[in-house]
Amino acid sequence: MAKEYVVGVDVGGQTTKIGVVNAKGDMLADATIIRSDTYGADAGAYIKALAAAIKESIAVSGKTPEDIIGIGVGAPNGNYYTGEVAFAPNLEWAANGSVPFAKMLEEALGCGLRVTLTNDANAAAVGEMTYGAAKGMKDFIMITLGTGVGSGIVVDGKVVYGHDGFAGELGHVNVVRGGRACGCGRKGCLEAYCSAVGIARTAREWLECTDEPSLLRLLDPEKLASKDIYDAAKRGDRMALRLFDYTGTLLGRSFADYIAFSAPQAIVLFGGLARAREFLYEPMLKAMNENVLNIWKDKVKIVFSSLPESDAAILGASALAWEL
Amino acid sequence: MAKEYVVGVDVGGQTTKIGVVNAKGDMLADATIIRSDTYGADAGAYIKALAAAIKESIAVSGKTPEDIIGIGVGAPNGNYYTGEVAFAPNLEWAANGSVPFAKMLEEALGCGLRVTLTNDANAAAVGEMTYGAAKGMKDFIMITLGTGVGSGIVVDGKVVYGHDGFAGELGHVNVVRGGRACGCGRKGCLEAYCSAVGIARTAREWLECTDEPSLLRLLDPEKLASKDIYDAAKRGDRMALRLFDYTGTLLGRSFADYIAFSAPQAIVLFGGLARAREFLYEPMLKAMNENVLNIWKDKVKIVFSSLPESDAAILGASALAWEL
């Protein structure tokens, strides 16, 4: 019988989630979850535990390794070319060096299953193309709006990896010259403004620099999160609405420049902050069309991920494995 | 005998140049040149004359159509997917509509030779990859610094055409938010600052807004051109040197953002303004490395076209035809 299933592995800072997926993008069973953060700097121990959990996930799904085409992994700083995870600040076992993840996992599995990996945003792009909102599209740009801003660029049906495997860092394209400090050590990056953390920073700045009344003033500014801004906007809070307007405008302007690069059919959004689509969509679309070169005005769509949010990262990672 | 030659056609606003090229990138004879601007809006008449000139060029090179693999054309607004030249302001016969150039030329030739076309910057990129400074590179970005700023992006050995064939318009990426007007109708585009026309505009602005002494004050400001700034810089004129510094800095900053997109091995420069490499190179490289994400610092090269300048556009166009 032909192999009809793939395994997706979503490596996060705290947990790693595993699922067996069919060609339609359905998970055969609930995700198997292990902690990523209990192995300290011991990459070997973590990967051994992961291999065991993958086998368990396959068994729980009623399958055997023989039914599986391969294993796709989405990991922060995962490199498609080398199969390594390198200098990933949120993964203690890969924070200070380079871990030959794919090779180690194949060895730990010891059953001939092959492993392919990439970073989480590229995995999300492949997931949307294989099962989701970008199905049938050959040219699109995936933007993940989470704690940070990630991106996966698809040109002619293939993820752009670039010379070294690290292409698609649109979260670190400059959006405000000389602007606020970004976690990367530079200034004015898109991520510093348009991530979940970024919009909360904007809120704190506005609360501090103005006297404008807002529901957000009832909260501890240090703990203020993008979810609070969303809740306030839902209740009609004007500052909260303007925060989304500002954030969406910066995103739309950036999209206009990205379009000049790869002429995509659509920008596809995913991630925690993208949940605020009712507040972000209009300002994004307006700023994009106001700033884009005429030939693309009103031609490029902004769409939102259509994958079930809880499993999207697993599905994205799994989609990589169909090419094995 | 195997076919070993291609024809390159460089369509410009005033003249069209044609050459027969071998696999090493040598032209077999001097370019055949016809006027592009004597046919008014009559695309048919122009293309008929072009077909005759192509046949003449093949004959002058001592070859017959049977020796030729195909014909590559670089034309403003040339679309690789559709073979059309559309709304090209500098070509009267294609200024107000869409001309099915490739199809018409194939018919006018009437000898079974196939025609492929793209815009001039993409043709330049293919030329550098096939015969020039990007030989052996699979990921690079070509920037043409002429009257305007064009670009051709190569990812994994292939030109990025995008969804509609128009990808790679980096001359119209924003470089100064709300900055000076660009010919495209928008504000602050790279082309408005870093083209040959752009640096002359900067010079006029600086001459008008300051009293700084400069050799450039001896010239009619209306006629001041990038070549004059180059000549002044050669003579050590401080304003001229700072003009290149400023222009190079804007270019380098932009390159830093492009790298975040496609992680190229190199940025390859070509065009009239790129001749000022001794003044542009250092500020470009410095600004690029100061603004790029850490993982690419000091890793991406800036190189200059290595094709003979007079024939570079023909060679670039010809390179397209090897794929026919």
Chai-1 contact restraints between the chains, C-beta under 6 A:
chainA,res_idxA,chainB,res_idxB,connection_type,confidence,min_distance_angstrom,max_distance_angstrom,comment,restraint_id
A,D139,B,G162,contact,1.0,0.0,6.0,A-B,restraint_1
A,D139,B,H163,contact,1.0,0.0,6.0,A-B,restraint_2
A,V155,B,V155,contact,1.0,0.0,6.0,A-B,restraint_3
A,V155,B,V160,contact,1.0,0.0,6.0,A-B,restraint_4
A,V160,B,V155,contact,1.0,0.0,6.0,A-B,restraint_5
A,V160,B,S262,contact,1.0,0.0,6.0,A-B,restraint_6
A,G162,B,D139,contact,1.0,0.0,6.0,A-B,restraint_7
A,G162,B,S262,contact,1.0,0.0,6.0,A-B,restraint_8
A,G162,B,A263,contact,1.0,0.0,6.0,A-B,restraint_9
A,H163,B,D139,contact,1.0,0.0,6.0,A-B,restraint_10
A,H163,B,A263,contact,1.0,0.0,6.0,A-B,restraint_11
A,H163,B,P264,contact,1.0,0.0,6.0,A-B,restraint_12
A,H163,B,Q265,contact,1.0,0.0,6.0,A-B,restraint_13
A,D164,B,A263,contact,1.0,0.0,6.0,A-B,restraint_14
A,F166,B,A263,contact,1.0,0.0,6.0,A-B,restraint_15
A,F166,B,I295,contact,1.0,0.0,6.0,A-B,restraint_16
A,A167,B,S262,contact,1.0,0.0,6.0,A-B,restraint_17
A,A167,B,A263,contact,1.0,0.0,6.0,A-B,restraint_18
A,E169,B,A260,contact,1.0,0.0,6.0,A-B,restraint_19
A,E169,B,L293,contact,1.0,0.0,6.0,A-B,restraint_20
A,H172,B,A260,contact,1.0,0.0,6.0,A-B,restraint_21
A,H172,B,L293,contact,1.0,0.0,6.0,A-B,restraint_22
A,V173,B,D257,contact,1.0,0.0,6.0,A-B,restraint_23
A,V173,B,A260,contact,1.0,0.0,6.0,A-B,restraint_24
A,N174,B,D257,contact,1.0,0.0,6.0,A-B,restraint_25
A,C184,B,L293,contact,1.0,0.0,6.0,A-B,restraint_26
A,D257,B,V173,contact,1.0,0.0,6.0,A-B,restraint_27
A,D257,B,N174,contact,1.0,0.0,6.0,A-B,restraint_28
A,A260,B,E169,contact,1.0,0.0,6.0,A-B,restraint_29
A,A260,B,H172,contact,1.0,0.0,6.0,A-B,restraint_30
A,A260,B,V173,contact,1.0,0.0,6.0,A-B,restraint_31
A,F261,B,F261,contact,1.0,0.0,6.0,A-B,restraint_32
A,S262,B,V160,contact,1.0,0.0,6.0,A-B,restraint_33
A,S262,B,G162,contact,1.0,0.0,6.0,A-B,restraint_34
A,S262,B,A167,contact,1.0,0.0,6.0,A-B,restraint_35
A,A263,B,G162,contact,1.0,0.0,6.0,A-B,restraint_36
A,A263,B,H163,contact,1.0,0.0,6.0,A-B,restraint_37
A,A263,B,D164,contact,1.0,0.0,6.0,A-B,restraint_38
A,A263,B,F166,contact,1.0,0.0,6.0,A-B,restraint_39
A,A263,B,A167,contact,1.0,0.0,6.0,A-B,restraint_40
A,P264,B,H163,contact,1.0,0.0,6.0,A-B,restraint_41
A,Q265,B,H163,contact,1.0,0.0,6.0,A-B,restraint_42
A,L293,B,E169,contact,1.0,0.0,6.0,A-B,restraint_43
A,L293,B,H172,contact,1.0,0.0,6.0,A-B,restraint_44
A,L293,B,C184,contact,1.0,0.0,6.0,A-B,restraint_45
A,I295,B,F166,contact,1.0,0.0,6.0,A-B,restraint_46
